[in-house]
Structure formats: C-alpha cells, structure tokens
Amino acid sequence: MMKLSEYYGRRVLVDQPHWRGTTPPAPVVVLPTMEMHGRRVRCLRCGQETDRRLAALPNGEFYCPCCINLGRVATLNKFYHVPEPNQFTVHRPVLTWTGKLSPLQVDAATAVDRGMAAHRHQLLWAVTGAGKTEMMFRGIAHALERGERLAVASPRVDVCLELYPRLTAAFQNTTMVLLHGRQELPYRYAQLTVCTTHQLLRFYHAFDNLIIDEVDAFPFAANDALLFASRQAVKADGGCLYLTATPGPALLRRVKRGELAVSYLPLRYHGHLLPRIRLQLAPGWRRAVQRGRLPASLLVQLRRSLADGFRFLLFLPHVADLAAVEPLLRAALPGHAFATVHAADPHRLTKVQQMRDGDYDFLVTTTIMERGVTFPAIDVFVLGADDPVFSSSALVQIAGRAGRSVSRPTGTVRFWIAIQCRRVRMAVHQVDFMNRKGRALQG
C-alpha cells in the first residue's frame, strides 16, 4: 500500500485482487467506482453515464470509456479514500512575493480574499493583461495561513507550467506539487496543488478552496466531466474561484441567478481601456485567396501598420489557410520578414522567440497564439473571424494581444468577416461592456 498521506482527499483506484477479501487499515475508506441506473452505468469518477452495451466487459462487468485516459475505472475496481485531514505545518512568512498591486488590483484582490475566507463560489472577470495571477496571492496566502488545502487548476498544461514557478516563488515556504498528464514525477501530498483540470478527477472533497484559471478555455469549457470533477474535488463547504477574461454563457447564467459572486477588473495594469474590435466585411475572401488575391482592405491595413512602425499578428482559421496566404503576403509585402506558425509546427517556440527578439515584422498564425503570448506594441488582425473555429472567447483573447504594454497601451484590432455572426457580435459586446465599466472607473 502507498503512504497513507497519498490517499488524503483522493480516490485511488485499486484492482480487484487488492481489495477483494481484505480490509484496508483505518482510516482508509473503500468507495464504489460505478453505479447502475437501469440500462445505463454511471462512473463515480467523472460522473458520466454510458449505455450498458457500450460499457460492457466479460462476466457482467462494466467500465467507463469517458475517462479511460486516466486509467480504466471498472466495476472490478474500488476507490481507496481518506478524508482530507489538513495535516500541514505552516511556515512563515507564507507570502514571499514582494511586488506591488495597483489600487484597482488591490480592490479586486480584497474581494477575492474575502470570498475565499467565506468559502464562496465567485468569479473574477478581469480583462486580458490585468494581472490575475498576482491578484490571487493575498487570498491564497491567508488561506494557507489558516491551514487550508488549495488547488490552482487550468485546462491547459502550458498555463500550469507557467503558473507553477510563479507560485513557488511567491510561496517559497509552502509544500507544492505540479500535476499534469505529461508529468513523470510521482504524486506527493502538498498544501498547494497546481494541476490541469483533468487531474481534478483524481481528488475527492480535498480542497478548502479551488481556483480555476482560464475557466473559459478548452477543454474545460462545456465539458461536463471536468465540471463534475471540479465540484467533487472541493469539500462540501469549500469555495471555488473562477478566473477569466471571457466568461461563457454558463458562468454568466450562474452570475445572473445569484449562484456566483462577481468582481470586475475592466482596466489593465496601465489603466487604459481595451482596444476596440473593428469589423470589415470580406465576402468570398477564401475564394479570392485560392485565385491568388488577398482582400484589398486587408493589404491596406497591413501596409499602414508596417509604415507606422508597428508589428502585428495575423490570425487565420485553419493551417491550410496559412499555406495559401503565405505566398500572397510575400509577394504583396516584399522586404518584410515574417513566418507562419501553428500548433503542430516543430519550430513554433523558436519562431515565437524570434518574434520577441524583433527578427520578424509579423507572424501569421492560427488560434494557437490566442493566449499566453505577449508582444509589445503590436496590432492584431483576423481574416475569417466568422469561421466556426473561433469562439467568442477566443476572439476576445485574440483581441487582447493588442495594447498590453505601457509603451503602447492602444493598438489596432480589426476582424475581416464574410458574414455577420453571433460569435463575433458577442466578442465585440464583451470588449465594449468591459470598456464601459473601465470608463466609469476612469471618471
């Protein structure tokens, strides 16, 4: 058997030979893995129901196909679990970060801290580039001082990899663990867990407070299993803080029903509004590209930005569009250095670094660059923003690449669309909504 602490607040899968006919030592509790509901079988790890015929194993046994990537859950298994005892030694100072927050960030951080102290379910709606991570620090520090167990989760591995060193630097005296699907290090019990939202499926009533960063991002958004996991991972009286710049309809409905307290931070750290999204019609742009022509209005805008000395990101819906547009841009913009980049590009990280180093005048990219990258003083353009690949939250995130630096807190953001569509309208509305709140704060 594993160390007892490794069962704290977790559901650990145990195969039949280990649990049948044996009783684990106290305080280990044996829990079932599956429930039968008529013709359907329900997994107690991910909460998903499956038709019994699709989940059948030999000898009348069943398994869950929905979360099999975390190890097969079957009626042949049991969960071993120990209720979370919060066995931590608090070493002071808890918060070792010495940075300063702006007055608006202090207000948001205070609201977050109060919500975490009361174990409330709350939303921090802060614009891209507002400094959400630093605004968590006060609430996390006070929760750790109270001896609570916490988790900071994100749907994306790259966000977890970016958060973990920042949190270890900010809380140097706190035990911490990083968990994600590519992790090779063994699990260990820690007061602060940084993990992907998929890893929450392994926990059960573990955390006094759970923080989910980029809650709108794939794959958490609209994923019932991950939503179930986040609820199961928190104690019955625990709190949950959602962080996002682009809340989806489900979160907004919870705010409207009063299920979520909401705090807004509509201004970035430099105090400026978000650059507005401007729309430009370009019907039949993809047909024109196939015939060797780019929209004239797009070329005018690209040349204007370059002439004004500004670099830019140009987003396209699909990898195939990159290959079609690249030669046309090279012919139309001679003498300008650029590269195309997408998720499967083996040189993606190198190209991003070259853009940071100033080697490129612009990048042409897919949605892979919608988050997690910051280039100072850039413009942002999207050709085909009405394509279904762009969600409204993705479009807001893309627009948020502009205006992030003090050197140029403004910027041009323009979307070319073939037709008017709801996703684009929602993105424009969200940016305008936060700007109205920002103007009110500016007085």
N, C-alpha and C positions, 0 to 999 in steps of 0.2 A: 504493500500500500504506500501511497505517496505521503509526504509530510502532511500532518493534519491541517496546517495553515493553507495548503493549496486547495482545500475544499471550502474554505471560508467564502460565503457568498457566491458560490459557483455550483453548477450542476455538471459533475464529471461523469462521462459515460463509462459504464462498467459492463463487460461482457458477461454472458450467462454463466460460464464456468466459475467466475469470481463471486457472483452474488448468490447463485442457487445453493441452498443448503447451508449458507453461512450467515452469520450476523455480524455486521461491522461494529467496531468498538464505538461506544458513546464518545462524543456527541454526534457521530455521523448518522444522517437520516437517509433512508432509502426511498426514492421517489420514482413513480412510474414515468415512462417515456412517451406512451401513446394512449389515446382514448378512442373507444369505438362509439360511433354515432350512426346507428342504422347501417346504411350502405357506404358510409364514409369513415375514414380513420383520421384522427387529428393528432398532429405532432405537438407535444408539450414543450419542445424547444423553440420552434419557430411559429407555432400557432396556426399553421396552415392545414387545411383539410384536403384529403385526396380520396378519390373513388377507390374502394377496397380492391377492385380488379387491377387498378394501376399501381397499387402499393403492395401487392401480394408477394409473399415469399413461400417456399415449400413448407409443408406441415402446418398450414393455417397461421403462419406468422406474417407480419406486415412491417414495412419500413417507410420512412419519409423521403420521397425523391426531391423535396423542395430545398432542404438544407444539407444535402449529402456532401457538399464540398467541405463541410466542417467535420466530416466523419459520419458514418451511417448510424442514424437513430432507428432502432427497430424494437419490436415487442420482445426480442431476445435480450434487450439491454435493460438496465436500470440506471438511474442517476444516483450518485452519492453526493450528499449536500450537507454542509454545516452552516447553520445560521450565522450571519456576519456578527462577530464579537467586537469589532473595532479595537483590536489589540495593537495599538500604536503608542510609541513613545514620541512625544512632541519635543523637538529640539529647536530652541530659539537662537537667533531670530528666524521666524518662519519665512518671511518675505525678505529676500536678499536683493531684489531689484531696486535700483536707486534712481530710476528715471522719474520724470515729472509728467503729469497729465495736464491737458488744457482745462480751463473752467468747465467747458461743455462735457469733456470726457469725465471730469470729476462728478458731475451731476449724474451721468449715466452709470458710472461705476458705483456710486452710492445707492442708486436704485437696484442695481444687480446685487449688491451686498445685502441690502435689506430683504430682497426676495429670497436669496439663498439662506439667510438666517431663519426666515419663516418657512422654509422648505416649500416655497410657492412654485407653481409652473408659470414661467414667464418667457417673454420674447424680447430680445434686444434687437431692434430694427435699426441698423446703422449703415450708412452709405458705404460703398466700397472705398477703402483708403481712410477710414475713420479711426483705425487703431483698436479694433475689437479685442484683440488678444490682451493688450495691456489693461483694458477696462475690466477684464475678468480678475486681475491679480488681487485686488482688495478682497473681493468676495471669497476667492479661493483661500487666501491667507487666513481669514477669520474662521472659515470652515475647518481648515487644518488645525488651527489652534484649539477649536472645540473638540478635536479628536475624531472628526468625521472622516469617512472614506469617500473619495471623489473619483470621478472619471471625466476626462475630456475626450470626446469622440468626434470623428469626422467621417463622412462617407468615403473620403479619398486618402489613399496611402501617402501621397506626396504632401498633403496637408499635415498628416500626423508626423511625418519625417521633419517637416519644417517647425511644427509646434514643440516637439519633444526637447530639442536643445534649448529653445527659448524658455520653456518651463523649468528645465533642470537648472538653468542659470538663475531664474527668478526665485526658485525654491530649493536652494542648494542643500538644505538640512533635512529634506523630506525624502522618504523612500518612494521611488517612482519606477514604473515599468512601462515599456512600449510594446504593444501587441498589434500585429497585422499578419495577413496571410503569407507574406514572404519572410516572416521572422524565423530565424533559426535558433535564437536563444530560448531556453526553457522558461516556462511561466514561473513567476515568483509573486508572493503576497506583498503588496505595497499599498501605502496610503493613497497615492495618486496614480491612477492608471490613464495612459494615453493610448487610444486604440481606434481602429476603424469600427464603424457601426456594426459590421458583420460580427466582430468579436464580442459584442454585447450579448449575442446569442448564448454565450458560454456562462453568463452570470445570472444569478437569481437573487433578487432582493439584497444586492450587495452595497449599493451606493446611497449615501445620505443626500448627495447632490450629484446630478449628472448634467454635464454641459455638452451640447451638440453644436459643433461649429459647422457652418456652411450647410445648414439643415435642408436647404433647397437643392443641393447638388445630387446628381446621380451617384450611386444607386439608391440613396435613402429616400428621396422624394417619390411619393406614390408607391412605396414598397411596403406592403402590409406586414411582411415577416420582420423587417427591420424596425418598423413602428412597434410591433408586438415586443421585439427584443428590448427596445428602449424602455418600454413600460415595465417589463419583467425584471430588468436589471436594477431598477430603483426600488428602494424599500417602500413599503406600503405608505409610510408617512414622509417619503423623501420628496425632494424638489427636482425640477428639471428646468434648465435654462437653454433656450434655443437662440442661436446667433445667426443672423443672416442679413444680407443687403437686399434680398429679393424674396420675401415670403410668398409662398404659393397659396392657392385658394383654400387649401385645408387649414393652414395656420391662420389665415385671415378670418375664416369662419369661426374658429375657436376663440379668436380675439373678440369677434362680434357677439358671440354667445356668452362672453364673460368668463370663459374657461382659462384664458391666458391673460395675465397682466402684460402690458406692453410698454416699453420705454423706447423713445426715438432718439437717434443722433443724426440729424439731417445734414450736418456740415462736416467736412473733413477737418483734419487737424490744423490745416492752414486757414480755416474759416471761410472758404469760398464755396459757392454753390456747385452742383454737378453741371458739367457741360450738357446743354440740351441736345436731344436727338432730333436731327433734321431729316425729313423724308424726301426722297426723289423717286418719281416713277421711272421705271425702265422696263416696259413690257417687251417680252421676247428677247431679253438680254442673252440668254443661253444660246438661242438660235443664232443670234448675231455673232457670238463668240465662235461658234462652230464654223461660221463663214469668214472668220478672220477679223472681226471688228469688235472693239470694246465700246460701251456707251460713251458718246461724246461728252456728256456731263461728268462722267467719272474721270475721264482723262483731263478735263479742265480742272477739276478739283485736285487731282494728284499733282499736276504741274504747278498749281497755285501753292500747295503746301510745300513742295520742294523749293520753289522760287523764294518762298518766305523763310526758308531755312529750317523747316520743321520736318522731322521724320514721321513715319506713320506705320500703322498696322492695317493691312487689307485682309478682311475675312471673307472666305468663300465657303459655300455649303459643304462641298464634297472634295475628296482627294482628286477625283477625275477632273474637277474644275480647275485645280491648281495646274495640272499638266496642260490644259487647254489655254489658260490665261497667261501662263509664264512667257511663252514666246511673243505674244502680242505686247506685253509690257516691255520686254527687252527691245522690241522694235520701236515702241512709242516713246520710251524714256531712255534713250541711249546715254551712256556715260554715268548712269546711276547704278550703284551696287545694291543688289537685293538677293534674297533667297526664298524658296518655298519651304514650309515646314508643316508636318502633320504627325499624328500620334505614332505611326509605325516608322517614321523616319529615323534611321540609326544614328544620324548626325544631329538630331533635334537639339540636344543640350549644347552642343558646340555652336550651332547656329544662333541659339538664343544668347549665348555668351558673346558671340561676335557682334550681335546687335547691341548688347550692353556696352561693348567696347568701342562702338562707333564705326565698326567696319562696314555696316550696311546702312543705306538710306531708308530702307523699309523692309518689312517681312510680309510675305503673302502666306496666309495660314488658314487652318480650319478651326473648329471650336476648341482644339487642344490649348489654345492660348487665351481662353476666356477668363481664366483665373490664375492666380499665383505668379504672375509676371508683372513687373513694373519697369517701364522705361520712362525717363523724364521727358517732359515737353513734347509729347507725341500727339498726332491726330489719329482718329480711328474711323475706318470706313468698312462697311459691309455691303457686298454685292450679292443680292439674292436673300435679303434678310427675312423675306416671307416664306422661305423654304421651311418645311416642317422640322428639319434638323435643328433649327434654332427655337428653343423655348423662350418664353418671355423673360424668364430669369436669366437665361444665357445671354440674351440681348442686353439686359441691364448690366450684367457683369462685363460684357464686351465694351459697352459704352463707358464703363467705369475705368477702363485702362487709360482714358484721357484725363488730364487735369489733376494728376496725383502729386505733382511736385510743386514746391514753393516757387521754383524758378519760372514755372508756367502753370498756374493753377487753373487755367482755362484750357481751351482746345476745341477743335472742330470734330464733331461726331455726325456722320451722315450715313444713312441707310438707303440703298437702292432696292426698290421692291417692284415686282411685276404686277402685283395686285394688292389692294388693301386687305389686311387680315387682322384677326383679333389678337394674336400673339404680339404683333408689332405695336398695335394700339395700346395693349396692356403695358408694354415696356416703356413707351412714351409717357403713359399715365403715371407709372411708378416714379420715374425721374422727376416729372413735373410736381407730383404730390410731395416728394421729399424736398424739392426746391421751395415750394410754398411754405413748408414748415421751417426751412432754413432762413427764408426771408423774414419770417416772424421773429426768429431769434436775433437776426442781424439788426432788427429795429428799423 
